[in-house]
Amino acid sequence: MTTSRFRTRAAALASSLLLGMVLPVSPAQAATVPAPTLAGRMADVKAAKTMNYYPSNAGWSAMWTGFDVTAIDTDLAKAAALGADNVRVIVFPDAFGFPTPKADYVERLRKFISIADFYGMTVKLTLFDWWEGYSDVTRSITWAKTILTPYKDDPRVVTVELKNEFQPDDAAAITWARQVIPAIRAAAPTMPLTLSVDGGTGAAGMAKIKSSLAGTPLDYYDFHFYGNSERSLAEIRKAQAAVAPAPIVIGETGLSSGITTEGEQAAYLARVFRAAAEAGVGSVAPWTLNDFTAGAIPANSNVSTVPAQYTFGLYRADGSAKLAATVVRTAWTTGTTPNSVLNLGFEAPANESPWRQNLPEAGAGTVTTDMPRNGRYSLRFAGTTRTSAGLPSLRTAPITPVQGGYKWRAEAFARGFSATGITEISLSWFDANGKWLSESTSNRLPAGNTTWTKLVVETAAPAGAASVQLHLKSADNTGVVYFDDVAIS
């Protein structure tokens, strides 16, 4: 389809939705779409390329109270262009009306699902967010059935998350879930049901949910991962073990570019996608499509005053793409997460680099055009010392997850001018809890003036290793040292 035709169709869709029209489906088309099965929907869930979504200027319940068809249409087109085939949307009882959803809000949900379908995306519905009325079981069931019944056999809706970030230590919540789950199953028997846990509750919380709901089991479990991406494989495997043999998806994951760099945000997502693939988890859902503008998160949200919550998006609030959008598009369209996101040649803009200073009080590395080996840039250390904690360095972590016993190789080229002290590269190993295990170091750059010299470290990951950091070090150096052309595999 040409771009102009695509835009024409998109404009026609938006116009029809604004007018409240229902896009027609012919009897012949309807006859060719079989009724969904639980197994079929579960297959879709486990492979879904899911995008978490709110408009940039209307997060959480404001998406519904200020429903903007044009903005939603534009955003879902962007999500589809990234390769998304599923979009998660959260429904709030207080906004929609409880226990009887308001007709205009039910219509807004229908319009949203129609827009998603137009762009080739199914929908994951999350119910009962911002809601703790666990004593009101009967009306909870009534509300949920009213929302879901129109979609129980609709292939455009593939799954229902009963509640966002469920708290398994809340006895009232468990009692409520034990009654609501069977009622929804009776009303929508082919609809897979799940619950998610927050990033802090993690695998232990998932295990508690499974144990507490043994009599009314879920179809799969939804893991929200915001932990250390360098150890994401270990964390994902903990989550899998906690609920086995039920499958898991990663329903939310990401890093705020407001508390780090856009480069580290991109590397974070690349590590999670790679770890999930290694663990056999086929669905990873970035949080979220857009950054949020000031005031976009309703004031009654407990995250509305947290600056970092406004910058998890793959796109900035002005609509421009971050490097993270490229990572997600590549993962979804090619199934790969290349090392290029690590900026191993120092050619990326500063905000797109995942390199971080380590012990900069003893000397910080700076990217410079003074002495590149290739390209325009290299890394420079000059006048460094050391601290009681160790040697100053610039560090990053690979995209490939760490597993004990696997062989690793890292290399970098270094060049010295009147260099003194220690210049080397090293691999620092950590266990699944982030405890330092050991260090593997390369050959050292000779003192004085040198040509470009390859520093290499080859080793096997020690037993129990769950993550590794690559350090480019130069300490006690009264001269100048440059690094360039780093590699790790």
Legacy VTK file of the C-alpha trace (Angstrom):
# vtk DataFile Version 3.0
C-alpha trace
ASCII
DATASET POLYDATA
POINTS 489 float
0.000 0.000 0.000
1.408 3.419 -0.894
1.871 6.065 1.779
-0.772 8.328 0.224
-3.340 5.525 0.085
-2.506 4.589 3.677
-3.052 8.153 4.828
-6.312 8.354 2.899
-7.609 5.220 4.575
-6.447 6.477 7.980
-8.215 9.795 7.451
-11.375 7.988 6.383
-11.221 5.821 9.486
-10.769 8.791 11.789
-13.659 10.614 10.141
-15.964 7.638 10.462
-15.083 7.162 14.122
-15.542 10.828 14.920
-19.017 10.597 13.447
-19.763 7.512 15.524
-20.143 5.275 12.489
-19.541 1.533 12.640
-17.200 0.229 9.987
-19.206 -2.308 7.995
-18.368 -5.982 7.922
-20.025 -7.964 5.195
-21.712 -11.350 5.905
-19.095 -12.986 3.705
-16.270 -11.473 5.731
-17.921 -12.486 9.012
-18.337 -16.033 7.788
-14.633 -16.375 7.070
-13.613 -15.480 10.637
-13.961 -18.528 12.896
-14.941 -18.110 16.521
-11.797 -17.880 18.636
-10.734 -20.776 20.822
-8.897 -20.609 24.123
-5.922 -22.397 22.586
-5.854 -20.051 19.618
-6.038 -16.961 21.761
-3.319 -18.308 24.054
-1.049 -18.868 21.062
-1.585 -15.226 20.113
-0.917 -14.061 23.685
2.411 -15.905 23.927
3.678 -14.416 20.665
2.077 -10.954 20.887
4.137 -7.889 20.005
2.313 -5.785 22.548
2.546 -2.029 22.949
1.439 -0.392 26.181
-0.436 2.750 25.287
-1.742 6.098 26.440
-1.745 9.333 24.415
1.139 11.655 25.306
-1.182 14.361 26.614
-3.745 12.115 28.327
-2.379 9.296 30.471
-4.282 6.759 32.540
-7.986 7.632 32.983
-7.533 10.919 31.088
-7.315 8.848 27.907
-11.005 8.049 28.325
-12.316 11.257 29.864
-10.638 13.295 27.104
-11.009 10.694 24.358
-9.266 11.958 21.202
-9.830 9.759 18.159
-7.384 11.649 15.971
-4.516 11.348 18.466
-5.238 7.662 19.036
-5.345 6.986 15.303
-1.981 8.727 14.803
-0.390 6.875 17.706
-1.625 3.417 16.763
-0.337 3.948 13.235
3.100 4.593 14.775
2.836 1.491 16.966
1.926 -0.641 13.955
4.867 0.812 12.016
7.155 -0.451 14.798
5.801 -3.963 14.229
3.268 -4.100 17.061
0.413 -6.525 16.459
-1.305 -6.043 19.833
-2.041 -3.041 22.034
-2.785 -3.042 25.751
-5.488 -0.682 26.914
-6.543 -0.152 30.542
-10.193 0.346 31.501
-10.979 2.241 34.710
-14.260 1.528 36.538
-14.413 5.029 38.000
-14.063 6.636 34.571
-16.348 4.226 32.724
-19.022 4.118 35.395
-19.544 1.392 37.976
-21.349 -0.977 38.179
-23.069 0.051 34.952
-20.656 1.381 32.334
-21.818 4.569 30.670
-22.941 4.098 27.085
-20.627 6.777 25.700
-17.595 5.173 27.349
-18.548 1.735 26.040
-18.676 3.369 22.628
-15.224 4.888 23.147
-13.831 1.423 23.854
-15.485 0.107 20.709
-13.915 2.900 18.692
-10.489 2.188 20.177
-10.738 -1.500 19.279
-11.830 -0.580 15.758
-8.828 1.709 15.279
-6.459 -0.978 16.545
-8.031 -3.503 14.192
-7.646 -1.112 11.273
-3.891 -1.096 11.869
-3.709 -4.874 12.195
-3.525 -4.977 15.985
-5.520 -7.032 18.441
-6.287 -5.710 21.924
-5.369 -6.779 25.449
-7.894 -5.430 27.950
-6.838 -4.610 31.512
-9.745 -4.198 33.938
-10.192 -2.825 37.471
-7.258 -0.425 37.574
-7.361 2.266 40.275
-9.961 0.177 42.064
-10.029 -1.640 45.402
-13.723 -2.390 45.978
-13.023 -6.028 46.798
-16.076 -6.413 49.024
-18.329 -5.621 46.053
-18.046 -8.958 44.253
-21.506 -9.084 42.700
-21.292 -5.664 41.106
-17.686 -6.332 40.049
-18.886 -9.327 38.086
-21.742 -7.331 36.575
-19.397 -4.578 35.444
-16.801 -6.948 33.990
-19.389 -8.964 32.086
-20.928 -5.804 30.638
-17.518 -4.679 29.357
-16.462 -8.099 28.040
-19.607 -9.738 26.669
-19.507 -7.878 23.315
-15.969 -9.207 22.779
-16.134 -12.720 24.208
-16.064 -14.219 20.691
-14.472 -11.242 18.956
-11.017 -12.172 17.584
-9.938 -8.529 17.887
-9.697 -8.954 21.685
-7.295 -11.744 22.635
-6.945 -11.611 26.411
-8.092 -9.982 29.645
-5.881 -8.939 32.522
-8.258 -8.924 35.451
-6.332 -6.324 37.431
-3.167 -4.328 36.887
-0.342 -5.059 39.353
-2.353 -7.245 41.696
-1.193 -7.376 45.324
-1.025 -11.055 46.387
-0.676 -10.244 50.102
-4.084 -8.536 50.158
-6.457 -11.199 51.525
-9.552 -9.302 50.370
-8.143 -9.094 46.842
-7.497 -12.845 46.767
-11.026 -13.624 47.996
-12.436 -11.301 45.330
-10.350 -12.847 42.555
-11.415 -16.367 43.518
-15.018 -15.381 42.832
-14.616 -13.072 39.860
-12.387 -15.401 37.800
-14.967 -18.247 37.552
-17.715 -15.771 36.681
-15.696 -14.286 33.823
-14.740 -17.766 32.609
-18.414 -18.713 32.481
-19.248 -15.564 30.526
-16.230 -15.709 28.177
-14.881 -19.277 28.232
-12.380 -18.806 25.384
-10.838 -15.615 26.815
-7.406 -16.160 28.458
-7.221 -14.547 31.892
-4.189 -13.219 33.726
-3.024 -10.991 36.557
0.142 -8.902 36.633
2.493 -8.091 39.483
4.424 -4.886 40.004
8.169 -4.666 39.450
8.923 -4.849 43.168
6.746 -7.896 43.859
8.285 -9.872 41.016
8.624 -13.647 40.899
7.812 -14.119 44.568
4.508 -12.321 44.096
3.675 -14.426 41.053
4.262 -17.583 43.095
1.903 -16.289 45.800
-0.811 -15.589 43.244
-0.491 -19.056 41.774
-0.682 -20.692 45.201
-3.606 -18.558 46.373
-5.607 -19.152 43.191
-4.902 -22.876 42.876
-8.624 -23.607 42.748
-9.279 -20.978 40.080
-6.036 -20.933 38.077
-5.040 -18.305 35.554
-4.148 -19.155 31.962
-0.800 -17.356 32.096
1.065 -14.850 34.261
2.034 -11.285 33.443
5.487 -10.208 34.640
6.187 -6.464 34.912
9.966 -6.177 34.802
11.750 -2.977 35.815
14.800 -4.528 37.442
18.432 -4.451 36.413
18.489 -5.269 32.691
22.001 -6.694 32.974
20.497 -9.528 35.046
17.206 -9.783 33.148
17.696 -13.409 32.066
18.069 -14.516 35.685
14.979 -12.521 36.706
12.894 -13.864 33.829
13.858 -17.426 34.702
12.901 -16.831 38.339
9.474 -15.670 37.155
9.082 -18.715 34.907
10.032 -21.080 37.716
7.591 -19.385 40.090
4.528 -20.275 37.994
5.640 -23.287 35.923
4.221 -24.967 33.940
2.002 -21.954 33.175
3.580 -19.575 30.636
4.537 -15.965 31.285
4.667 -12.812 29.216
6.547 -9.631 30.016
3.607 -7.248 30.114
5.606 -4.124 30.970
9.288 -3.273 30.834
11.375 -0.198 30.217
13.602 2.520 31.593
12.972 6.231 31.943
15.305 8.245 29.747
14.800 11.089 32.201
16.959 9.407 34.841
19.672 8.159 32.487
20.326 8.601 28.750
18.253 7.633 25.760
21.134 5.327 24.864
20.871 3.425 28.135
17.073 3.257 27.742
17.593 1.642 24.344
20.237 -0.772 25.658
17.940 -1.712 28.546
15.170 -2.773 26.179
17.636 -4.573 23.904
18.915 -6.617 26.869
15.386 -7.554 27.947
14.341 -8.578 24.432
17.501 -10.704 24.059
17.071 -12.310 27.492
13.407 -13.058 26.854
14.299 -14.799 23.602
16.927 -16.876 25.416
14.352 -17.848 28.047
11.718 -18.731 25.458
9.370 -15.862 26.351
7.826 -14.699 23.100
5.998 -11.556 24.191
7.747 -8.448 25.537
5.695 -5.248 25.911
7.583 -1.948 26.201
6.257 0.650 28.606
5.237 2.847 26.894
4.701 4.257 23.379
4.914 7.938 24.330
6.525 10.256 26.805
3.940 12.368 28.638
3.522 16.106 28.587
3.282 18.104 31.815
-0.085 17.454 33.423
-0.854 14.421 31.266
-0.890 12.058 34.259
-3.984 12.736 36.395
-3.223 14.256 39.785
-4.895 11.380 41.643
-2.226 9.001 40.303
0.547 8.269 42.767
3.099 8.674 39.961
1.909 12.053 38.707
4.553 13.928 40.725
7.430 11.579 39.794
9.398 13.195 36.935
10.826 9.868 35.721
7.314 8.563 34.970
6.974 11.071 32.145
9.889 9.777 30.048
9.495 6.016 29.554
8.248 6.483 25.980
9.744 5.196 22.758
8.720 8.567 21.346
9.256 11.972 22.918
6.209 14.065 23.757
6.761 16.062 20.556
6.341 12.856 18.532
9.989 12.373 17.552
11.494 8.906 17.936
14.122 7.952 20.504
16.766 5.302 19.891
14.567 2.893 21.867
12.008 2.968 19.064
14.644 1.623 16.686
15.518 -1.173 19.132
11.884 -2.250 19.428
11.253 -2.025 15.693
14.330 -4.129 14.972
13.399 -6.730 17.588
9.843 -7.018 16.326
10.552 -6.988 12.606
13.810 -8.961 12.434
13.935 -10.878 15.724
17.394 -9.476 16.473
18.914 -6.989 18.908
22.292 -5.937 17.456
25.250 -4.740 19.517
25.279 -1.448 17.598
23.119 0.081 20.321
26.132 -0.152 22.665
28.053 2.573 20.755
31.247 0.545 20.799
33.010 2.991 18.486
31.941 6.127 20.418
30.344 7.641 17.314
26.834 8.150 18.724
25.638 11.470 20.206
26.192 11.679 23.958
22.501 11.194 24.782
22.396 8.015 22.688
25.350 6.334 24.393
24.869 3.723 27.140
28.437 4.142 28.459
28.586 5.291 32.111
31.343 6.794 34.217
32.733 4.695 37.061
34.605 6.479 39.894
34.823 9.742 37.905
36.258 11.538 40.936
39.526 9.778 40.040
39.269 10.746 36.382
36.455 10.780 33.860
36.649 9.486 30.329
35.640 11.979 27.643
34.671 11.356 24.038
36.843 13.446 21.750
37.877 13.965 18.130
41.569 14.258 19.124
42.750 10.772 18.182
40.245 8.405 16.548
41.425 5.037 15.290
38.367 4.782 13.042
35.489 7.170 12.505
35.597 10.600 14.129
35.676 9.860 17.840
37.542 7.962 20.544
37.593 7.898 24.349
40.229 9.912 26.236
41.588 9.600 29.787
44.155 12.058 31.145
45.560 12.874 34.566
43.805 10.028 36.392
44.330 8.748 39.931
42.468 6.004 41.815
40.194 5.596 44.861
39.937 3.019 47.625
37.059 1.507 45.645
39.140 0.901 42.532
40.273 2.374 39.231
38.341 4.981 37.203
36.731 3.642 34.064
33.994 3.953 31.512
31.655 0.975 31.631
28.813 -0.685 29.802
27.142 -4.092 29.724
26.535 -6.364 26.732
23.194 -7.088 25.109
23.811 -10.843 25.267
22.752 -12.301 28.641
25.314 -13.970 30.899
25.220 -17.648 31.802
27.796 -19.430 33.934
30.443 -21.357 31.995
29.824 -19.599 28.667
32.934 -18.178 26.978
33.366 -14.436 26.532
35.790 -12.249 24.600
36.201 -8.498 24.876
38.701 -6.297 23.127
39.533 -2.640 22.617
42.341 -0.696 21.005
44.284 1.715 23.231
47.012 4.250 22.524
49.162 6.170 25.007
51.051 9.445 25.047
53.458 9.705 27.988
51.158 7.210 29.672
51.826 5.961 33.186
49.985 3.685 35.624
47.524 1.008 34.593
45.554 0.990 31.313
43.535 -2.145 30.636
40.049 -3.486 29.977
38.240 -5.832 32.320
35.097 -7.908 32.712
33.456 -7.660 36.145
31.123 -10.522 37.023
28.034 -10.361 39.275
25.574 -12.958 40.581
21.777 -12.895 40.290
21.523 -10.608 43.338
24.038 -8.103 41.990
26.882 -9.261 44.239
30.351 -8.873 42.724
31.993 -12.249 42.055
35.297 -11.644 40.298
37.127 -9.745 37.593
38.888 -10.853 34.401
41.514 -8.447 33.033
43.300 -7.983 29.733
46.915 -7.362 28.855
48.016 -3.830 29.800
49.023 -0.960 27.583
52.785 -0.287 27.926
53.856 2.979 29.508
55.066 5.904 27.412
54.164 6.534 23.794
52.528 3.679 21.889
50.760 2.965 18.635
47.231 1.537 18.704
47.495 -1.672 20.741
44.824 -4.349 21.065
43.824 -5.195 24.642
42.045 -8.537 24.883
40.355 -10.540 27.630
39.098 -14.060 26.953
37.503 -16.098 29.707
34.536 -18.199 30.754
31.849 -16.699 32.938
32.350 -17.960 36.505
29.836 -20.281 38.128
26.826 -18.356 39.366
27.439 -15.349 37.101
24.271 -13.568 35.977
25.694 -10.325 34.570
28.916 -8.736 33.400
30.209 -5.213 32.936
32.921 -4.195 30.511
35.278 -1.534 31.914
37.793 0.595 30.000
40.290 1.650 32.687
43.159 4.054 33.021
44.451 4.865 36.516
47.484 6.642 37.990
48.023 8.058 34.522
49.802 11.433 34.348
49.737 11.260 30.541
46.979 10.682 28.003
45.346 7.422 26.853
42.796 6.841 24.100
40.410 3.881 23.572
38.535 3.005 20.369
36.916 0.125 18.454
35.580 -1.900 21.364
34.052 -5.360 20.833
32.378 -7.853 23.174
30.888 -11.241 22.461
LINES 1 490
489 0 1 2 3 4 5 6 7 8 9 10 11 12 13 14 15 16 17 18 19 20 21 22 23 24 25 26 27 28 29 30 31 32 33 34 35 36 37 38 39 40 41 42 43 44 45 46 47 48 49 50 51 52 53 54 55 56 57 58 59 60 61 62 63 64 65 66 67 68 69 70 71 72 73 74 75 76 77 78 79 80 81 82 83 84 85 86 87 88 89 90 91 92 93 94 95 96 97 98 99 100 101 102 103 104 105 106 107 108 109 110 111 112 113 114 115 116 117 118 119 120 121 122 123 124 125 126 127 128 129 130 131 132 133 134 135 136 137 138 139 140 141 142 143 144 145 146 147 148 149 150 151 152 153 154 155 156 157 158 159 160 161 162 163 164 165 166 167 168 169 170 171 172 173 174 175 176 177 178 179 180 181 182 183 184 185 186 187 188 189 190 191 192 193 194 195 196 197 198 199 200 201 202 203 204 205 206 207 208 209 210 211 212 213 214 215 216 217 218 219 220 221 222 223 224 225 226 227 228 229 230 231 232 233 234 235 236 237 238 239 240 241 242 243 244 245 246 247 248 249 250 251 252 253 254 255 256 257 258 259 260 261 262 263 264 265 266 267 268 269 270 271 272 273 274 275 276 277 278 279 280 281 282 283 284 285 286 287 288 289 290 291 292 293 294 295 296 297 298 299 300 301 302 303 304 305 306 307 308 309 310 311 312 313 314 315 316 317 318 319 320 321 322 323 324 325 326 327 328 329 330 331 332 333 334 335 336 337 338 339 340 341 342 343 344 345 346 347 348 349 350 351 352 353 354 355 356 357 358 359 360 361 362 363 364 365 366 367 368 369 370 371 372 373 374 375 376 377 378 379 380 381 382 383 384 385 386 387 388 389 390 391 392 393 394 395 396 397 398 399 400 401 402 403 404 405 406 407 408 409 410 411 412 413 414 415 416 417 418 419 420 421 422 423 424 425 426 427 428 429 430 431 432 433 434 435 436 437 438 439 440 441 442 443 444 445 446 447 448 449 450 451 452 453 454 455 456 457 458 459 460 461 462 463 464 465 466 467 468 469 470 471 472 473 474 475 476 477 478 479 480 481 482 483 484 485 486 487 488
